[in-house]
């Protein structure tokens, strides 16, 4: 704590199991920081409000890809991880960690690069994603008033309503371009109040879309955004 009080910027890889408590400590002491955490931390109820309020965001590098770490000679490394690190160009005492990223409150230029997007009409006609191209429209959630956008590059540039996007969107999030409305964990209406039991997979709060046969598909966590041009 004495070192923390003296620090201007904290750079570290905290235990993922203590990530919530560690971020709270840094915020309470009003410190700048660059720390490594699991991508899943985005959905934590202690972390997401900081992201929504633009008090915390993802770092400039390494997001959406494996992170490689140099490790001591004495540390046992899973052969599959060693080989994956080697394929990424790091041969020797290296290991890799997937589903991780940098979290920071230091601003950086990448965060303000506009995301190039097509209109909804052009996405439905030209998108490289087969479950979008050729369709008449985007899916709408049955338990929240927003459209489902399963890929960041398929966000329609001319849509003025709310959109649900994967949490990996934060790797490209530009606060000058989009507003974060919330997350499915807190926005989703319980399906039990909408559909009959047995027509949907039960679980924690998530968004659902119709399968067009009387049943419903449960999606992964979604961040709800809205264009600032709206």
C-alpha positions in Angstrom: 0.0 0.0 0.0 2.9 2.4 0.7 4.2 1.8 -2.9 0.7 2.2 -4.3 0.3 5.6 -2.6 3.6 6.7 -4.1 2.9 5.5 -7.6 1.8 7.6 -10.5 1.0 4.7 -12.9 0.5 1.0 -11.9 1.4 -1.6 -14.5 0.9 -5.2 -13.5 -0.7 -8.6 -14.0 -2.9 -9.1 -11.0 -4.4 -12.5 -10.0 -7.6 -12.8 -12.1 -9.4 -14.2 -9.0 -8.8 -10.8 -7.3 -9.4 -8.6 -10.3 -12.6 -7.0 -9.0 -11.0 -6.1 -5.6 -7.8 -4.9 -7.3 -9.5 -2.5 -9.7 -11.6 -1.1 -6.9 -8.4 -0.4 -4.9 -6.8 1.4 -7.9 -10.0 3.5 -8.5 -10.4 4.3 -4.8 -6.8 5.6 -4.7 -7.4 7.5 -8.0 -4.4 5.9 -9.8 -3.7 5.6 -13.5 -3.1 1.9 -14.4 -2.4 -0.6 -17.2 -3.3 -4.1 -16.0 -4.0 -7.5 -17.6 -7.3 -9.2 -17.0 -9.7 -11.8 -18.5 -12.0 -10.6 -21.2 -14.8 -12.0 -19.1 -14.1 -9.3 -16.6 -15.9 -6.9 -18.9 -19.2 -8.4 -17.7 -18.5 -8.2 -14.0 -21.0 -6.1 -12.2 -18.1 -4.2 -10.5 -16.3 -3.6 -13.8 -18.9 -2.9 -16.5 -20.2 0.3 -14.8 -16.7 1.7 -15.0 -16.6 0.9 -18.7 -20.0 2.4 -19.3 -19.0 5.6 -17.6 -15.8 5.8 -19.6 -13.6 5.5 -16.5 -12.0 2.2 -17.8 -11.4 0.8 -21.2 -9.4 -1.7 -23.1 -5.7 -1.1 -23.9 -4.2 -0.4 -27.3 -2.7 -3.8 -28.1 -3.3 -7.5 -27.7 -7.1 -7.5 -27.6 -8.9 -10.3 -29.3 -5.7 -12.4 -29.6 -3.4 -14.6 -27.5 -1.0 -12.8 -25.1 2.5 -14.3 -24.9 4.6 -14.3 -21.7 8.2 -15.1 -21.0 8.5 -17.4 -18.0 11.3 -18.7 -15.7 13.2 -21.8 -16.8 11.9 -23.7 -13.8 8.2 -23.2 -14.6 6.4 -26.1 -16.2 4.7 -25.0 -19.5 2.0 -27.0 -21.2 3.4 -28.2 -24.5 0.3 -27.0 -26.4 0.9 -23.5 -25.0 4.6 -23.6 -25.8 3.8 -24.6 -29.4 1.2 -21.9 -29.7 3.7 -19.2 -28.5 6.2 -20.6 -31.0 3.7 -20.3 -33.9 3.4 -16.6 -32.8 7.1 -16.2 -33.2 8.3 -16.8 -29.6 10.5 -19.9 -29.3 11.8 -21.0 -25.9 10.5 -20.4 -22.4 7.2 -18.7 -23.4 3.6 -19.5 -22.8 0.4 -18.0 -24.1 -2.8 -16.9 -22.5 -6.0 -16.6 -24.5 -9.1 -14.6 -23.6 -7.1 -11.9 -21.9 -6.5 -8.2 -22.6 -5.2 -4.9 -21.2 -7.5 -2.8 -19.0 -6.5 0.9 -18.5 -7.7 4.4 -17.7 -4.9 6.0 -19.8 -6.2 7.4 -23.0 -4.7 6.3 -26.3 -5.1 7.2 -30.0 -6.6 3.8 -31.1 -9.5 4.5 -28.8 -10.5 7.5 -31.0 -10.2 5.9 -34.4 -13.6 5.8 -36.1 -14.9 2.3 -36.9 -15.5 2.1 -40.7 -19.0 0.7 -41.2 -21.5 0.1 -44.0 -25.2 1.0 -44.0 -27.8 -1.6 -43.0 -28.8 -2.0 -46.6 -25.2 -2.6 -47.7 -24.5 -5.0 -44.9 -27.5 -7.1 -45.8 -26.2 -7.1 -49.4 -22.4 -7.3 -49.1 -21.5 -8.5 -45.6 -18.9 -11.2 -45.5 -20.9 -12.9 -42.8 -23.3 -15.5 -44.2 -25.8 -15.2 -41.5 -26.3 -11.5 -42.4 -25.8 -11.3 -46.2 -28.9 -12.0 -48.1 -31.3 -11.5 -45.2 -34.2 -9.0 -45.3 -33.3 -7.6 -41.9 -31.4 -8.0 -38.6 -32.9 -10.1 -35.8 -34.6 -8.3 -33.0 -34.4 -9.6 -29.4 -37.7 -10.9 -28.0 -36.8 -9.8 -24.4 -35.3 -6.3 -25.1 -36.0 -3.6 -27.7 -32.7 -3.8 -29.8 -31.4 -5.5 -32.8 -28.8 -8.3 -32.7 -25.5 -7.5 -34.4 -23.3 -10.6 -34.0 -20.2 -9.0 -35.5 -18.6 -5.7 -34.9 -17.9 -5.0 -38.5 -21.6 -5.6 -39.3 -22.8 -2.6 -37.1 -25.0 -0.6 -39.5 -23.8 3.0 -39.8 -27.2 4.4 -40.3 -29.2 2.7 -37.6 -30.5 5.1 -34.9 -31.9 2.6 -32.4 -30.2 0.4 -29.8 -27.9 -2.5 -30.9 -26.6 -5.5 -29.1 -23.0 -6.4 -29.9 -20.4 -9.0 -28.6 -18.2 -7.9 -25.7 -15.3 -8.1 -28.2 -16.7 -4.8 -29.6 -14.8 -3.0 -26.9 -11.6 -3.7 -28.7 -12.9 -1.2 -31.4 -15.0 1.0 -29.2 -14.7 4.7 -29.9 -16.5 6.8 -27.3 -16.8 9.7 -29.8 -18.8 7.4 -32.2 -20.9 5.3 -29.8 -22.7 5.5 -26.5 -22.8 2.4 -24.3 -26.3 1.9 -23.0 -25.8 -1.2 -20.9 -25.3 -4.9 -20.9 -27.7 -7.9 -21.3 -26.9 -9.0 -17.8 -29.0 -6.1 -16.4 -31.2 -5.2 -19.4 -32.7 -8.5 -20.4 -36.3 -9.1 -19.5 -36.9 -12.6 -17.9 -38.0 -15.0 -20.6 -40.3 -16.7 -18.2 -42.5 -13.6 -18.5 -42.5 -13.9 -22.3 -42.5 -17.5 -23.5 -43.7 -20.9 -22.3 -41.3 -23.1 -20.3 -39.5 -25.5 -22.6 -39.3 -23.1 -25.6 -36.0 -21.6 -24.4 -32.8 -22.6 -22.6 -32.9 -21.3 -19.1 -29.9 -19.6 -17.5 -28.8 -16.2 -16.3 -30.0 -12.9 -17.8 -29.3 -13.0 -21.6 -30.9 -11.8 -24.8 -32.9 -14.2 -26.9 -33.9 -14.3 -30.6 -36.6 -16.3 -32.2 -35.9 -19.5 -34.1 -39.1 -19.0 -36.1 -40.5 -22.3 -34.9 -41.9 -21.3 -31.5 -38.6 -21.7 -29.7 -35.9 -19.2 -28.8 -32.1 -19.1 -29.0 -30.1 -17.8 -26.0 -27.2 -15.6 -26.9 -23.8 -14.9 -25.3 -23.4 -11.7 -23.3 -24.2 -8.6 -25.3 -23.2 -4.9 -24.8 -26.0 -2.5 -25.9 -24.8 0.5 -27.9 -26.3 3.4 -29.7 -24.7 5.6 -32.4 -23.9 9.2 -31.2 -25.0 10.4 -34.7 -28.6 9.4 -33.8 
